[in-house]
Amino acid sequence: MLELDNIQYKVEDFSLINISLKIETGSYFVLVGASGSGKTMLLEIIAGLCNLSEGKVFIRGKDITKFPIQKRNIGLVYQTRSLFPHMSVFDNIAYPLRSKKISKTEIQKEVLTISEDLGISNLLQRKIQTLSGGEAQRVTLARTLIFKPDILLLDEPLSFLDVQLRKGMMQLLKKINSNGQTILHVTHDYTEALQLGTQMAVIEKGLILQTGTPSEVFMNPRSQFIAEFSGQKNFYKGILEAASGKDIQLRIFKTAGLEIQILTEETESAGNILIPEESISISVAPVDSSLRNTFNGKVKHILNAPLGVEVIVNIGVEIAVIVSSSSLEKLELREGSEVFISFKASAVRFIR
């Protein structure tokens, strides 16, 4: 397990502030944040490239804060190529082992094993300059994994790859993790956390805002920044008020002339709500159901989305609904169509 305890680090006018994280052995942990949020700096602190002013780094319970880079057994892969251009693929991969005075026979065996695992055994005699971006990325991973690091640190590993190469690299990273490799992956793209992560954290301006599983973080964001950064569309400001009735958790959220029923233990106050796109039903006629929230409106836009089709409906405010392509055709939805949308009071999230 990797543990960061109260990490603080300042460079000019930027600071990492009280960073504490626990990354379990064998997990795939994704750290998500915008450019300049401190992601790469945190990786370099873990790797030993920065001298901490305060805080500690532990691996498997051992304090490695003062350890030099070569004694940490940590692998760091940057987003840009870091291969030796004057060496072959084989020599690049073998380089970490040669510095440990391992026999040529053992080096040959280890290089062949890791190259076969990563699907690059056919590239071993190639020059670095002849490799594609995806091939170079795999060679870099092989060179890092060959010395069996306790944790693999990945700095934006998918940022320079096209759609097809990204898909292949994601499959490879999942395979590496399934073989027991602990991974800390930093990215500005929240979809990578959803597709790869078992655990995640959101960082902004040097501060960890939220940790949890990807589904926990994206379904229950603790702030407007996290909701918007994760691509959530249905985020509204308003006033939370008490509701009449026997349900002590029922509240009314008033926004832009609408009254939205919500189940929450929060007390009356100003705040925000989030309504997940996937929790909303859409129909062309009123639906007799137990859903507490039903509104009518007009379709304003129909857009392609990663998980289906996004329908933007104006109900006094714009609200986004995700439907499948088949549902879109079945409902015969067009821009200007009159529709009804419904969602449960329990689906609405209140954020102060």
C-alpha positions as CSV (number, residue, x, y, z in Angstrom):
1,M,0.0,0.0,0.0
2,L,1.1,3.6,-0.8
3,E,0.2,6.1,1.9
4,L,0.7,9.9,1.7
5,D,0.5,11.6,5.1
6,N,-0.1,15.4,5.2
7,I,2.0,16.2,2.1
8,Q,2.8,19.9,1.8
9,Y,5.0,21.3,-0.9
10,K,5.4,24.9,-2.3
11,V,6.9,26.1,-5.6
12,E,6.7,29.8,-6.2
13,D,3.0,30.7,-5.9
14,F,1.7,27.2,-6.0
15,S,1.2,24.8,-3.1
16,L,0.1,21.2,-2.4
17,I,-2.0,21.5,0.7
18,N,-2.3,18.7,3.3
19,I,-2.5,15.8,0.8
20,S,-3.3,12.5,2.5
21,L,-4.2,9.5,0.4
22,K,-4.2,5.7,0.8
23,I,-3.8,3.5,-2.3
24,E,-4.3,-0.1,-1.6
25,T,-2.0,-2.8,-3.0
26,G,-3.4,-4.0,-6.4
27,S,-5.7,-1.1,-6.9
28,Y,-6.0,1.1,-9.9
29,F,-6.2,4.6,-8.5
30,V,-6.9,7.6,-10.8
31,L,-6.1,11.2,-9.7
32,V,-8.2,13.6,-11.8
33,G,-7.6,17.3,-12.1
34,A,-7.3,20.2,-14.5
35,S,-4.0,21.3,-15.9
36,G,-2.0,23.0,-13.2
37,S,-3.8,21.4,-10.3
38,G,-0.7,19.6,-8.9
39,K,-1.1,16.1,-10.3
40,T,2.4,15.7,-11.9
41,M,4.0,17.4,-8.9
42,L,2.5,14.8,-6.6
43,L,3.8,12.0,-8.8
44,E,7.3,13.5,-8.6
45,I,7.1,13.7,-4.8
46,I,6.1,10.1,-4.6
47,A,9.0,9.1,-7.0
48,G,11.5,11.1,-5.0
49,L,12.2,13.9,-7.5
50,C,11.2,16.6,-5.0
51,N,12.4,17.2,-1.4
52,L,9.4,17.5,0.9
53,S,9.1,20.4,3.3
54,E,6.4,18.6,5.3
55,G,4.7,15.2,5.2
56,K,5.6,11.6,4.7
57,V,5.5,8.9,2.0
58,F,5.0,5.3,3.0
59,I,5.2,2.1,0.9
60,R,4.1,-1.2,2.5
61,G,4.3,0.6,5.8
62,K,7.9,1.7,5.4
63,D,8.7,5.4,5.6
64,I,10.5,6.2,2.3
65,T,10.3,10.0,2.5
66,K,14.1,10.4,2.7
67,F,14.9,7.5,0.3
68,P,16.8,8.4,-2.9
69,I,15.0,7.7,-6.2
70,Q,16.9,4.4,-6.9
71,K,15.9,2.9,-3.6
72,R,12.1,3.5,-3.8
73,N,11.3,0.8,-6.3
74,I,8.7,3.1,-8.0
75,G,8.1,3.3,-11.7
76,L,7.2,6.6,-13.3
77,V,6.0,7.0,-16.9
78,Y,5.6,10.5,-18.2
79,Q,3.2,11.5,-21.0
80,T,6.1,12.3,-23.3
81,R,8.5,9.8,-24.7
82,S,11.5,9.1,-22.5
83,L,13.3,6.4,-24.5
84,F,16.9,6.4,-25.4
85,P,17.0,7.1,-29.2
86,H,20.5,5.6,-29.8
87,M,19.4,2.2,-28.4
88,S,17.2,-0.6,-29.8
89,V,13.9,-1.5,-28.2
90,F,15.6,-4.5,-26.6
91,D,18.3,-2.4,-25.1
92,N,15.8,0.2,-23.8
93,I,13.8,-2.4,-22.0
94,A,16.9,-4.1,-20.6
95,Y,18.5,-0.9,-19.4
96,P,17.2,-1.0,-15.8
97,L,18.4,-4.6,-15.3
98,R,21.9,-4.0,-16.6
99,S,22.4,-1.4,-13.9
100,K,21.7,-4.2,-11.4
101,K,24.4,-6.4,-12.8
102,I,22.1,-9.2,-13.7
103,S,23.4,-11.9,-16.1
104,K,22.8,-11.7,-19.8
105,T,20.8,-14.9,-19.8
106,E,18.5,-13.6,-17.1
107,I,18.1,-10.2,-18.9
108,Q,17.2,-12.0,-22.2
109,K,14.6,-14.0,-20.4
110,E,13.1,-11.1,-18.5
111,V,13.0,-8.9,-21.7
112,L,11.3,-11.6,-23.7
113,T,8.7,-12.2,-21.0
114,I,7.7,-8.6,-20.5
115,S,7.7,-7.9,-24.3
116,E,5.4,-10.9,-24.9
117,D,3.1,-9.7,-22.1
118,L,2.8,-6.3,-23.6
119,G,2.6,-7.5,-27.2
120,I,5.8,-6.0,-28.5
121,S,8.1,-9.0,-28.9
122,N,8.2,-8.4,-32.6
123,L,9.7,-4.9,-32.0
124,L,12.8,-5.9,-30.0
125,Q,15.3,-5.2,-32.8
126,R,13.7,-2.0,-34.0
127,K,15.1,1.5,-33.6
128,I,13.2,3.9,-31.4
129,Q,12.7,6.4,-34.2
130,T,10.7,3.9,-36.2
131,L,8.1,3.3,-33.6
132,S,4.6,4.7,-33.6
133,G,3.2,6.6,-30.6
134,G,1.4,3.5,-29.3
135,E,4.4,1.3,-29.8
136,A,6.7,3.7,-28.0
137,Q,4.3,3.9,-25.1
138,R,4.3,0.1,-24.7
139,V,8.1,0.0,-24.8
140,T,8.2,2.7,-22.1
141,L,5.8,0.7,-20.0
142,A,7.9,-2.5,-20.5
143,R,11.1,-0.7,-19.5
144,T,9.4,0.5,-16.3
145,L,7.7,-2.8,-15.4
146,I,10.7,-5.0,-16.0
147,F,12.2,-4.1,-12.6
148,K,8.8,-5.0,-10.9
149,P,8.0,-1.7,-9.1
150,D,5.8,-1.6,-6.0
151,I,3.7,1.0,-7.7
152,L,3.5,2.3,-11.3
153,L,3.0,6.0,-11.7
154,L,1.4,7.1,-15.0
155,D,1.4,10.8,-16.0
156,E,-1.4,11.4,-18.6
157,P,-0.6,8.1,-20.4
158,L,-3.4,8.4,-22.9
159,S,-3.2,12.1,-23.8
160,F,-1.3,11.8,-27.1
161,L,-3.0,8.7,-28.5
162,D,-5.8,8.6,-31.1
163,V,-9.1,6.9,-30.3
164,Q,-8.1,3.4,-31.5
165,L,-4.7,3.5,-29.7
166,R,-6.4,4.8,-26.5
167,K,-8.7,1.8,-26.6
168,G,-5.8,-0.6,-27.0
169,M,-3.8,1.1,-24.3
170,M,-6.7,1.0,-21.8
171,Q,-7.0,-2.7,-22.4
172,L,-3.3,-3.1,-21.7
173,L,-3.4,-1.1,-18.5
174,K,-6.3,-3.1,-17.3
175,K,-4.4,-6.3,-18.0
176,I,-1.3,-5.0,-16.2
177,N,-3.5,-4.1,-13.1
178,S,-5.3,-7.5,-13.2
179,N,-1.8,-9.1,-12.9
180,G,-1.5,-7.5,-9.5
181,Q,0.4,-4.2,-10.4
182,T,-0.7,-1.3,-8.2
183,I,-1.2,1.8,-10.5
184,L,-1.6,5.5,-9.8
185,H,-2.8,7.2,-13.0
186,V,-3.1,11.0,-13.2
187,T,-5.3,12.6,-15.9
188,H,-7.4,15.6,-16.7
189,D,-10.1,13.3,-18.4
190,Y,-12.7,12.1,-15.9
191,T,-13.8,9.3,-18.4
192,E,-10.5,7.6,-17.8
193,A,-11.4,7.3,-14.1
194,L,-14.8,5.8,-15.0
195,Q,-13.3,3.3,-17.4
196,L,-10.1,2.3,-15.5
197,G,-10.3,3.2,-11.8
198,T,-11.2,1.1,-8.8
199,Q,-10.6,4.2,-6.6
200,M,-10.1,7.9,-7.5
201,A,-9.6,11.4,-6.1
202,V,-10.2,14.8,-7.5
203,I,-7.6,17.5,-7.0
204,E,-7.9,21.2,-7.6
205,K,-5.4,24.0,-6.9
206,G,-3.3,21.6,-4.8
207,L,-6.1,20.4,-2.6
208,I,-7.8,17.0,-2.6
209,L,-11.6,17.7,-2.9
210,Q,-13.0,14.2,-2.8
211,T,-12.0,10.5,-2.8
212,G,-14.0,7.3,-3.3
213,T,-14.9,4.9,-6.1
214,P,-15.6,6.6,-9.5
215,S,-19.3,5.9,-9.1
216,E,-19.4,7.4,-5.6
217,V,-17.6,10.5,-6.7
218,F,-19.6,11.1,-9.9
219,M,-23.0,10.2,-8.5
220,N,-22.5,12.2,-5.2
221,P,-20.1,15.1,-6.0
222,R,-19.3,17.2,-3.0
223,S,-19.0,20.5,-4.9
224,Q,-20.1,22.3,-8.0
225,F,-16.6,22.1,-9.4
226,I,-16.6,18.3,-9.2
227,A,-20.0,18.0,-10.7
228,E,-19.1,20.3,-13.6
229,F,-15.6,18.8,-14.1
230,S,-17.1,15.3,-14.3
231,G,-19.4,16.4,-17.2
232,Q,-22.6,16.6,-15.2
233,K,-25.1,18.8,-17.0
234,N,-28.1,19.2,-14.7
235,F,-26.8,21.5,-12.0
236,Y,-29.0,24.2,-10.6
237,K,-28.8,26.9,-7.9
238,G,-31.8,27.6,-5.7
239,I,-33.4,27.4,-2.3
240,L,-34.1,24.2,-0.3
241,E,-37.3,24.5,1.7
242,A,-39.4,22.2,4.0
243,A,-42.3,20.3,2.4
244,S,-45.7,19.4,3.9
245,G,-46.5,15.8,4.5
246,K,-45.5,12.8,6.6
247,D,-42.1,12.1,5.0
248,I,-39.6,13.9,7.2
249,Q,-36.9,13.7,4.5
250,L,-39.0,15.3,1.8
251,R,-37.9,18.8,0.8
252,I,-38.8,21.2,-2.0
253,F,-36.0,22.8,-4.0
254,K,-37.0,26.0,-5.8
255,T,-35.1,27.1,-8.9
256,A,-36.1,29.3,-11.9
257,G,-39.8,29.1,-11.1
258,L,-39.7,25.3,-10.7
259,E,-40.4,23.2,-7.6
260,I,-38.4,20.0,-7.5
261,Q,-39.1,17.4,-4.8
262,I,-36.0,15.9,-3.2
263,L,-35.3,13.4,-0.4
264,T,-32.5,14.7,1.8
265,E,-31.7,15.1,5.5
266,E,-30.2,18.6,4.8
267,T,-31.9,21.5,6.5
268,E,-33.5,24.4,4.6
269,S,-30.8,26.6,3.0
270,A,-29.5,28.0,-0.3
271,G,-27.6,25.5,-2.3
272,N,-27.4,23.5,-5.5
273,I,-28.9,20.3,-6.9
274,L,-27.6,17.8,-9.3
275,I,-30.0,15.6,-11.3
276,P,-28.0,12.7,-13.1
277,E,-28.9,12.5,-16.8
278,E,-29.3,8.7,-16.6
279,S,-31.9,9.0,-13.8
280,I,-34.4,10.9,-15.9
281,S,-37.2,9.2,-18.0
282,I,-38.6,10.9,-21.1
283,S,-42.0,10.2,-22.8
284,V,-44.3,11.9,-25.3
285,A,-47.3,11.5,-23.1
286,P,-48.0,11.9,-19.3
287,V,-46.9,8.8,-17.4
288,D,-48.9,7.5,-14.4
289,S,-46.1,6.5,-12.1
290,S,-44.8,6.9,-8.5
291,L,-42.1,9.4,-9.7
292,R,-42.5,12.5,-7.7
293,N,-41.1,14.9,-10.3
294,T,-42.8,15.3,-13.7
295,F,-42.4,18.3,-16.0
296,N,-43.5,19.0,-19.6
297,G,-41.3,20.8,-22.1
298,K,-39.9,21.0,-25.6
299,V,-36.9,19.3,-27.1
300,K,-34.3,22.0,-27.8
301,H,-31.3,19.9,-29.0
302,I,-30.5,16.3,-29.8
303,L,-26.8,15.5,-29.6
304,N,-24.6,12.4,-29.8
305,A,-23.1,11.3,-26.5
306,P,-20.6,8.6,-25.4
307,L,-23.3,6.5,-23.7
308,G,-26.2,7.1,-26.2
309,V,-28.0,10.2,-27.3
310,E,-28.3,13.4,-25.2
311,V,-31.7,15.1,-25.4
312,I,-31.8,18.7,-24.1
313,V,-35.3,19.6,-23.0
314,N,-36.5,23.1,-22.0
315,I,-38.8,22.9,-18.9
316,G,-38.2,26.4,-17.8
317,V,-34.5,25.5,-17.4
318,E,-32.6,23.3,-19.8
319,I,-32.2,19.7,-18.6
320,A,-30.3,16.9,-20.3
321,V,-31.6,13.4,-20.6
322,I,-29.6,10.3,-21.9
323,V,-31.6,7.9,-24.1
324,S,-30.5,5.0,-26.4
325,S,-30.6,5.4,-30.2
326,S,-33.5,2.9,-30.4
327,S,-35.5,4.8,-27.8
328,L,-35.0,8.0,-29.7
329,E,-36.4,6.4,-32.9
330,K,-39.2,4.7,-31.0
331,L,-40.3,8.0,-29.4
332,E,-39.8,9.8,-32.8
333,L,-38.2,12.7,-31.0
334,R,-37.3,15.8,-32.9
335,E,-36.2,19.3,-32.0
336,G,-39.4,21.0,-31.0
337,S,-41.2,17.8,-29.9
338,E,-43.5,18.1,-26.8
339,V,-42.3,15.7,-24.1
340,F,-42.6,14.8,-20.5
341,I,-39.7,14.1,-18.2
342,S,-39.8,12.3,-14.8
343,F,-37.4,11.4,-12.1
344,K,-37.4,10.2,-8.5
345,A,-37.0,12.6,-5.6
346,S,-34.3,10.2,-4.3
347,A,-32.3,10.7,-7.6
348,V,-31.8,14.4,-6.8
349,R,-28.5,15.3,-5.1
350,F,-28.3,18.4,-2.9
351,I,-24.9,20.2,-2.7
352,R,-24.3,23.2,-0.5
